[in-house]
Amino acid sequence: MYLGVDYYPEHWPKEMMKQDIQGIKGLGANMVRIGEFAWHLMEKEEGQFDFSFFDEVIAELKKEGFSVMFGTPTATFPAWLANKYPDILSEDENGNVRVFGGRRQYCFNSDVYRKYSAIITQKLVEHYRDEEAIVAWQIDNEFGHEGSDMCYCEQCHRGFQSFLKKKYNSIDELNERWGTIFWGQTYNEFTEIPIPKPTITTHNPALKLAWARFRSESVNSYAHEMTAIVHDAKGSHQRVTTNVSGGFFGKWFDHAENVKTMDFVSYDNYPVWGGLEKPIAPSAIAMAHDFNRGLLDKNYWIVEELMGAQGHDVIGYLPRPNQAKMWSYQAFAHGCTDMLYFRWRGMTKGAEQFCFGVVDHDNRYGRKYEEVKSVFTDISQYENVLNSEIQAEIAIIYDYNNIWSWRSQQQSAGFDFTVELLRLYEPFFNQNASIDVIPVDRDFAKYKVIVVPVLQLIDEKLAARFREFAENGGTLIFSYRAGLKDSDNNIYLGKTLPGYIADITGIEIYETESLSSTQTVEIVNDETGKRAELSVWRDLITPKTASVLYRYDDEFYRSSAAVTKNDFGKGTVYYIGGGVGSDVLNEIASEILETREIWHLETSEDLEVYRRILDGEEYFFVMNHSSEKMTFREELVPPFASKVIKGSL
């Protein structure tokens, strides 16, 4: 089990190194992560490679028994490279070149940048292939973060045209599938096709989805190239990863594809960031862990775990005493096996002066130091539990093509994909059930419940998988706009919504309405009289074989259903016709958990209990996300406290 910190010895006088290493050792740490931003230190001039600084660092770390994760430094290239080859720099949608400075401002489609990235990566890994202390390589740093996955330069334009030429048999096929007859956009040659820079009104939705797919291929082909270099050059005892950043559903690349050639997934966990007056919701933090566990369908690492307040220009909320520890326990509960805190010490210069660390600028080993030390002392006794497999019976599914389809046409001012996924995730999270968050192409067979948020893109093949799942006894939950579009981002002709899943949902939808960001409509359950609100969107549902759980209660649409339930084969299929509130969804989730006999536990709001099982024994990870005292099984759980309580099956 690896526990440690992110350490940047190049930022400090060499005389501090031994003191730092002793301080890190005092935490109970056994690993540090180094090097991911130090390209210039390794190659001050083109072709002049010098790894002596890190040779010395690693020698000192080895004396104290540390293992090392080393980052390939391609996220921050040296100034000489940008000066010699300015075309490596990416451009924004307005044609502004992203000048040297900042980070990740390279173009993924620059052959020059790929060449120099490959050279430094290979030289670095070959130099350390036999270094026993280096047990893991990190590829680049937070791919696509801070908008770095998007570039509109001429290299990307040509690459996009080549991408389309490979994808379509002819320009005539592209014209037909995209519907370019509309607005006279028909092309004679692939070289006429633009990229979606600003224009009057908007670009063709098919072009925008194709552009998103091209961006994904651009990022991932670079990642795969660098990963292959490391795999070929590394020692047999060394493994390969990359660090996934937050905001992953807002990125322009498929994350599962990104990591598929790596040995394990790593994640950078920041429950709060600069400018936020409070952390994001516990459910959103948990969902991010479940997402990262789902990328390779196995447990994962965290290589940047927040301890201090964070921010580049605007500083964020300061985690309360033990709150960052509690977030660490939440990560361990959801499948994190190894953890490194960001960062060892807050930097005094540069853009991250306000990213506070385990130790702050005063170099005092204070509260946060002791908090990290307590995490390492406590959690190490549960190593076998952390490495045990999580077997969830509920899966939330997503498809990046669908997310990009929504981004090409938002449809409602109140729409946000992550919000809609969390809307259906939270009712099960609130009852402490285990949930996987997985790509849509994964096997459904091992689950009892599949939750399908706002999946517009459903073809016959995918619909057949849903049909088989329901026929065999599975429970499905769809939400609004399901089955609307084909793989080219076009609405199906002649198919009544919800398209290819109309039979399993037992409904038809003839009319829909987009609601404003502030608008709600009332829905009612005729059997119980319970009333609730719906926002963002509403599908006006006509039941065929489905029963009505809630209908609309306004003057014109009282006959239309809002939420339905249909028996299909041995299974059950729910359809949620809009942004239904948590009261209704909690009710549905409770019914599903009971009828499908899925383990769950009702607890106080903000008290999360995650059950792990090892060798026939239960281990409850208990996290208090509030500033109030709580109890679990008669044990006191102080504000922001976390603990593991052993039970038995």
Phi, psi and omega in degrees: 000128181257127177228135182181209186219164171272123190235128181239077184297336180293344181278352189230159175303143182303330182296341182275349190300312182295321177298316179300312183297322177293321178295318178294319178299324180297340176288341190092015182283156175226007179213148167230154176248131187221163157090350193288348179240025191244034181303312183300325179295332181269336182214080183293330176227153185305124176081357180258090186270135182216108181254017187296325179300313182285335171302316181292318179300311183295322178300317179293320179295320180297326179301331182256012173080020181278146166263164188227137162256126183247129179266133172291139198268025191283355178283340179224096183277160182285155182299324181299329181289317178293324180292321182282324183231076183297343180284000173283345184281138180281166179235149175274180187293342178264008178084010178278125179286135177279104189290166177301142189123165186067217181201161178057032182268025179267158177266126181295340181260013176277115177299325180295315181293322177297320180299310183288327174298317180297320182294309183294323180296313181294316180300316181296310185291320177299322181298326186247015184299331181259008181281111185295333182288331180276112183252349181210144174248134174257126180277122177053213180202116175048065179312134172075000184289151175060032177082009185283355178273359182242131178213142183239027183285173182294328176299319178290323178299311178296321179297321178297317179296320177293320177303316180291322180297326177286328186282324184251142182294330182202165176294330178295321178296316178300313180302318181293313184289327180276343183070043185287354174300333179291133181057024173061038185265015184296137183253144173266332182220153177298333181289351178273349187283128180275173166256157189283061168286168182304138177216182175284137189057253186203164178277165177302129179302329178293320177296318182295322177290321177297321178297318178298318179295322177295318178300319179297316178296324180298310180295312188286329177292324175295313180300318181292324178296314180294321179296319179297321178298315181294316179301320182287328187263341189285167173282159184293340181271358184257140179247169188234137178212180165215161182259119179279135179263169177289176181068030190295332179282351176263005183271164181256035174209151181281115186289324178296321176294322182301319187260002191297336180263007182262164185278328177202161180267141170238151184226148175255110191260107179235089180293347176213150181217173185308133177094344180277133179278346176206162179294163173292166186297146177307323180295322179292322177296315181297317180300322179298321177295317180294326176297312182292323175297329182281346184296319175243010182056042175201168182298163193220174175255161162243124182250357168220102177249122182299139170235312180260178174298151186227150174167149175272301178255314178255128183273147182260187179306138175273118178305133181291160179310127180075357180290318177294325174298317179298319176297326177295316179295324176299318178297314178300320180300320187271004173126001175287133181251334185219143189217135174236134180271143174256126346239176181300306180225142175297138182281146181261351181225160176085185190288344183251034177297335183255018169264094186285154187241198174296322175242135182271186188296340180280355177064028181260134179273090188253216186302314184294323176301313181292328179293314177297317179302320180291325176300310184296321179294316186285313191285336184298336179286350182250024184306316181295325178294316182296329181274357179287153182283137173269124182245087179280148177253001178237136176230132168263129183249151178217161178219120181300326177300321178293318178299315179293327175299315177298321181292334178284333178212101188291329175072317176232137180297339181267005186277136171212122187300314182299320177299318182289324175295315179296329178303323180266341177284317190300321181300328177278322175300318182299339178253018170063024176282151176280136185226135168263143172243111194224156173296154186294340183274003180282163180291130179272345196300329186278358184256155172266331184227131173241125181252129191235088181284129169035054183269093181291321187269099177227118176258181183300320183295315179293319178301323179295325177293318176297319182297316179296320180299315180291317180302326182274007174108005181282157175255129180242142172234115174256149169241177196308155180069014179296138173075019186284321195234163175264184187288348176265006178076028178247147180287138179296136175273131173078009179246123177286138177299146005269047171063231186289353176252014180301321183291319184282333176278338179071031183221165166225149182234115183262333180220152179221164178216132173274130179259149180290172182293343181246000188268140173228156173232157185266140174235158185217145173262112184295331183287318184257343184080001182292137179246150180208176180243154179229141183227178173072305188205154168218126169272129178268100194268133171253112180291141172250294174249351183282154172265153184265122174269318176220144174237167176285153183230043173244169194306318189265341191234027180296337181275355182262138179278151176250326180223131183228166179219131184229133172276129181219121186057229177269359188249187183225138182232121176260149173228124181254112192277008179182195180279074184288144182288166186294332181298317179290316183290325175298321179297315180293316180299319179299317179298317181295314181300321180288309185291328181268002177054052177260133182299133175205169184209125176276128179225172176298151175303138181076003171254110180261132177233117182246123184267130171242150182234132176216125177052044176076010179240146179268144172230119181260116172274116187248123182232122176265109182273009185242171177269010180251152175290144177222172176229149172223120182049047176069008175262135179288134175238099183297170178307130178058023180276162177213145179200164174248127180241123183276139177229201177211147181287000000 
